């Protein structure tokens, strides 16, 4: 019943004290956001998380990641209550996410092959 996947994005053009956040238990949405190799990369990392690629990752890549996250149901989350302490991010994002989650009715996707996917939420 809980959420298994948590994603954060920090595009340059976001408002100060905000992040793009997606929390889901749907692997297909994570595949849409991160691409088909995310599970392999996660297994190879030896961790329970993936970090931003060290090489070849630019602001445009972060903006594209944030856009895919928003399309998959992610939201802009106010992190000002973390007071700059990274260890509070998860608690603040969880708290803010529940308010977003209550208002969501649909998740949209835009496949590279064209069209729009619409998932009606219960």
N, C-alpha and C positions, 0 to 999 in steps of 0.2 A: 504493500500500500504506500510505501514511502517512495521518494524520488531517488533515483540511482545516479543521475547525471546532472552536473552543475557546470555551466559555461559562463565565462566572463569575457568581455571584449572592451577594449579601451581605445576606440577610434579618436583620432586627433580632434575632430570637429564636435565632439560631445561637449555638453555643458560641464562646467567645473563641478566637482563633487558628485559626479554621476558615473555609472558604468552601464553597459548593456549586459543583461543577465538573462539566462535561460536555465530553467530547472525542469527536467522531464524524466519520465521513466520509459520513454519510447525510443528504442534504439534507431528506428527509421528516421526520426527527427535529427538525431545526432549525426547519422550518416549524411543527411541532407546538408547539415551545417559544416561538418568536418571532412566529408568525402568518404569514399568506400574503404579506405585503408586505415581508418582510425582505430579499429580493434587490433589490427596487426601492430600498429605503432604503439598502442597502449601495452600490449603483451611484450613487445621488445624493450620498452622503457624500464620494465621491472618495477614500476610504481603504479599507484592507483590514479595517476593523473598524467596529463600531457602538458608540456610547457611550450611556450611560443618558440618556433624554430629560431635557432641562433643566426643562421645565414639566409640571406635572400628574403627576409621578411620586412616589408616596408609599410608605411602608413596606409597606402592604398590596399594592401592585403588585410590589414586590421579593419579598415572601413568595410571591405567586402565581407569579412567574417561577421561583423556587427549587423550588416544588412541581412545576411542569411539567418542570423539568430533572431532578428526581429520578425522576419517572414515566417519562421518556425514557431512563433509565439513568445519570443523573448520580449523584455521590456526595459525601459530606461529606469534604473533604480537610483534613488538618492542615497549616497553613502556618507553624507555629511555627519551622520551620527557616529561614524567610526572614529572621528577626531584624528584621522591619519594613522590609526593603529590597525595594521593589516590583519591582526588576529581577530578583530571584530567584524571583518567583512562578511563572513559566512552568517553570523547571527543577524546582522543588520539586513543583509540581502534576503534571508529567510523571512524575517518579519515583514519587510516591504513586499516580498513576493506574494504572500498570502492575500494581500489586498488586490494585487493584479489578478491573481488566479480566480478570485471570486467574480470578477467582471468579465473574464474571457468566455466567449461562446464558440469561437472558431479558431482554427489554426490554418494558415495558408501556406502553400508551397508553390514555387515556380521552377519546374523541372527545366533542365537545359534543353530538352527536346521540344519545349513549348507547352503552352497551356497553363492551367492553374489547378492545383490540388486543394480541395477544401475538406477539412476534417471537422465535423460538428462535434463539439465536446458535450459530454453528458451533463 
